[in-house]
Amino acid sequence: MQLIWLNVADLIAQAGGDPWAINRSLQAGSPLEISQLAGAFHDAGRCTAEADHAFEQARQRFDAAWNHQNGDHPINDSAEVQRTVKSLGAQSLQLPKIASDLESIAAALAEAQRAGAQQIAALERQLQLLDKLIGAAMEDLKDRNLDANSRSQLESLIKDAKADAADETRDALHQLQSIRDGYSNTLQQSLGALHGDGYDQSGIQAVEGPLSPVPDLPDDPTKFAQVWSTLTPAQKDREYQRNPLIGNHNGMPAADRDHYNRLDLADELGRAQAAAAQADALRAQHPDWAEGKNIPAPNEPGAIFDDRLAYEAWQRQYDAARDGAKYLPDLQAVDRTVKASPDRKLMLLDTKTGKQARAAIAVGDPDTATHVSVTAPGLNTTVRGAIGGMVSEATDVRKEALRQLNLTPGHEHDTVSAIAWIGYDPPQVPGFDDLGKSFAGGWDVSHDAVARAGAHDLAGFYDGIQAAHHGGPADLTAIGHSYGSLTTGLALQEPGDHGVSRALFYGSPGIEASTPQQLHLQPGHVFTMETPDDPIQWTYDGPAIAHDVAPFLPPPFRDLAESILGTADATGAGHFGPNPATNPNFTHLATGPATVPDGHGGTLTLQDAHGHSDYPRFPDGGGLRTTNYNIAAVLAGLGDKAVPTK
């Protein structure tokens, strides 16, 4: 395409993207080679009528779309088929399924290439017409005898033609993006099917034509998953180098999240350890300065000038080193926890976004598990102090859920993944040692602003689990404890369908919802637990008692109490809705001792839970608490087997 008066770079800038680059990325693929490979698999396998029909339909689509010459470098069909046959053993019935999936990819790619080429051809024809129109108008403007009105009309025509060119480019961009997204969706579905059929996709990665240049990665988890699946390992590595937090992106497969987050963990851990060592060395140089003693006086008459300068330089280095090491305990806790067992995946690591370190670790593979749970914790939870314990609890509850599933006909082969999610900044009330932080944390825990911020991220995390899941949606359970139950309840009320099947709240101060429908859940799919001695009950009883007592206090305490209570009421402090554990619209589960069948003709004795923290904790001496049993039952989708309140 030859343009004289229009500039392609300007058109791309005005359109907000490059339709030619998208088309080049589509044309880079080799659908003929994929189709030839599909034919080889089809011929090698034992076909069922269904598989044969699916293959023939895809082959007809390919034949209708294919209009290129033969590829120069066809795949070695025989070698590729033999490699897969060897890996599958005698499962020759899988080969026609693989053939059908491969032929679907070939057909979709050929159709996308044809549609992309047609869009670009139409765009270039239109741009050339507009370019000639502009050229003719420019030639007419050279006439010195033109009157002002004619000159103005010609200038308007040129302006309109340039605007039309930008619009044509923008429309073509949108069309090509739609073509690419449609192909990516087909590719993602087919790759998932290939994976399920036991085919190693590396055989087609080179000829499938991954999107290059890499498009902007979408925020939407489903669209992200589609684009990410088309990238080569080298392209994914470049994305990590550009953005070390890429492993936190919702929609990324769990294996990739784990890989890139572990790379980031190693990098951050190394830098934090170096900073801690530097802080120790600086402290050793001037232990008195580190304790705030013998500080040189500011530069003023009588002061020693050099001493003050030396101190200020030391202080800057010391502050920087301590700041660089502040997340070291969190990083060390994550490192210990993910390395403790090979079945753990680092789904989230973030020391940049919030006030605290954030992390999430899955036990089991959430991309393939039949049942997945995400547990959000509450007040005073930190990564350094809680990630190890939460993952240990997740390990135990997963084991118990698998035991229950194994005893349930039809579910013996179900799999489970349990995720400990500290992906927000739970309120912190450290106590009398830090009154400032305690007052701030007290405000946070009595209001829902922190929970709402966390709820948005948690809902996105749910979306990411479903976007990356293989073979249809996961059976997803949302679990919230303490202030984390408020965060979970609000997450379920975030706009959209987040794919959550059920919810479990324990030790809850409220969830700002009173029906399952408000949580976008079905009746009977919301469960609660509360121990008789859980102090959380004071969040419901305390305000009423305080209002009753305040008028009888002697002055000035009466006025102070009424002022504090008035402020609390005005700001909605602690008003998170009715207690889920007493709400008749929800299913209430037991926390006291109980006996249940063990599945082998005997019984299991379940221990009671106490206080605010026992719910997920398994007894130190072995066995099960009733709350452990119930959490596992709900996670496994066996809520009807859980122990109800009496």
C-alpha positions, 0 to 999 in steps of 0.5 A, a space after each residue: 500500500 502506497 500512501 502519500 498524504 496519509 501517515 500510517 503511524 499517525 493513523 495507528 496512534 489515532 486508532 489506539 492500536 495497530 490493525 496491521 500488527 494484529 493481522 501479521 500475528 494471525 498470519 504467522 501461524 501455519 494452519 496447514 501443518 496443524 491440519 496435517 498433524 490432525 489428519 495423522 492422529 485421525 488415521 492412527 486412532 480407532 474412531 468412534 462415530 462421534 469423534 469422526 463426525 467432529 473431525 470431518 466438520 472441523 476439516 470442512 471448515 478448514 478446507 473452506 477457509 484455507 487459501 494459502 500455499 503449502 507450508 515450507 516446514 511441515 511437522 513430522 507427523 509420524 514422529 509427533 504421533 508416535 511420541 503421543 502414542 507412546 505417552 498415552 500407551 494403548 489409549 488409541 481412542 484418545 487419538 481421534 479426539 486429539 485429531 478433532 481438537 487439532 483440526 478445530 485449531 487449524 480451522 479457527 486459525 485459517 478462518 481468522 487468517 482469511 478474515 484478517 486478510 480481508 479486513 486489511 485489504 478492505 482497509 487499505 483500499 479505503 485508505 488509498 481512495 481517501 489518500 487520492 481524494 486528499 491529493 486531488 484536493 491538495 492539487 486544487 488548493 494550488 489554484 491561486 484564483 480560488 475564492 475563499 469559500 471554495 478554499 474553505 470547502 477543500 480544506 474541510 474536505 481534507 480534514 474530513 477525509 483524514 478523520 474518515 481514514 482514522 475512523 476506518 483504521 479504528 474500525 478495522 482495529 476493532 474488527 481484527 481484535 474481535 477476530 483475534 479474540 474469537 480465535 483465542 477463545 477457540 484456541 483456549 478451549 481446544 488447548 484445554 481439551 488437548 490437555 485433558 486428552 493427554 496431548 503435550 501442546 508443545 508440538 503445535 506451539 511453534 506453528 500455531 502462531 502465538 500473538 506477536 507482538 504481545 498485545 496488551 494483557 487484558 485486566 478481565 481474567 477470562 480474556 487474560 487467560 485467553 491471551 496468556 495461553 497463546 504466548 510462548 514461554 519466552 514471551 511470558 518471561 519477557 512479561 515477567 521481566 517487564 512486570 515482576 508482579 505478573 504472577 498475581 494476575 487473575 486468570 493466569 494458570 496456577 502453575 504459571 502464577 507459582 513459577 513467576 511468584 517464586 521467581 519474584 519471591 527469590 528476588 525480593 528475599 535476596 534484596 531484603 536479606 541484603 538490606 537486613 545485613 546492611 542494617 546490622 552492619 550500620 547498627 554495629 558501627 553506631 549502636 548508640 545512634 541506633 538506640 537514639 543515644 549520643 546523637 550529635 547536636 544540630 549544626 549551631 554555634 558550639 556544635 562539631 560540624 563534621 559529627 553531625 554530617 556523619 550522623 545524618 549520612 549514617 541515619 539516611 543509610 540506616 533508614 533505607 536499609 531498615 525500610 528495605 528489610 521491613 518485609 523480610 519476616 513476611 518473605 521468609 514465612 512465605 518461603 518456608 511455607 511454599 517449600 514445605 510441600 510440593 503440592 503448594 502453589 504461590 498464587 499471590 505475592 505482593 509487597 508493593 500494593 498495600 500497607 502490609 505484605 500480601 500472599 496466597 498459597 494453594 494446597 493442591 492444584 486449583 486449576 484441575 481440582 473438582 472442589 476449591 476453597 478460598 479462606 479470608 482471615 480477619 483482625 490482626 492477621 499478617 503474612 509473617 504471623 499467619 501464612 504458615 498456620 493458615 496453609 497448615 490448616 488448609 492442608 488438614 481440611 483438604 485431607 479431611 475433605 478428600 476422606 469424606 469424598 472418598 466415602 461418598 459414592 460417585 465422588 471417590 475420584 474428586 480432587 480438592 484444592 484449599 487456598 489460604 488468601 491474605 490478599 488484603 490488609 486486615 485491621 491491626 490492633 497491636 495493643 497498648 504497645 502502640 496506641 496510635 496503631 491500635 486506635 487506627 486499627 480499632 477504627 478500621 475493624 469497626 468500619 467496612 472500608 478496609 473490607 470493601 477494598 479487600 472484597 474487590 480484590 477477593 472477587 477478582 481472585 474468585 474470577 481468576 480461579 474460574 478463568 484458569 480452571 480446566 474442564 468447566 467451572 470449579 465447585 468454589 466455596 468462599 470461606 471467611 473468618 472474623 473480619 474476613 467474613 465481612 470481606 468475603 460477604 462483600 466480595 460475593 456482593 461485588 457486581 458480576 458472577 464470580 462462580 462461587 457455589 457456596 459460602 461459609 462464615 464463622 466467628 462473623 461480625 456481620 456480612 452486610 447481607 441477610 439472604 443468600 440471594 444478596 450474596 448471589 447464592 442459592 438458598 441452602 448454600 450459605 453456612 455459618 458457625 459460632 461457638 458459644 464463647 466466641 467474643 465476637 458476640 459482643 459486636 452485636 450485644 456491646 453497643 446496646 449494653 453501652 447505650 443502656 449503661 451510658 446514662 447512668 455513668 457519673 459526669 464527666 464519663 457520661 458525657 464522654 461515653 455518650 459522645 463516643 457512642 454518638 460518633 460511633 452510631 453516626 459513622 456506622 461503627 460495627 453496623 455490619 448487618 444481622 448476625 449470620 450465625 442466628 439468621 434463619 435464612 442461613 444453615 447453622 452448623 454445630 461447634 460442640 462435641 459430636 459423633 459421626 459415622 466413620 464410613 467403615 461401620 464405626 463412628 468418629 468422635 468430634 471435639 468441640 471448638 472454643 473461643 474465636 480462633 478454634 474453628 479451622 484449627 485441628 486438635 494438637 493431639 490429633 483427631 477432629 473438631 466438629 468445626 474441622 469436619 464441617 468446614 471440610 464437608 462444606 468445601 467438598 460440597 457435602 453440606 448435607 453431611 455436616 453436623 447441624 446445630 441442635 
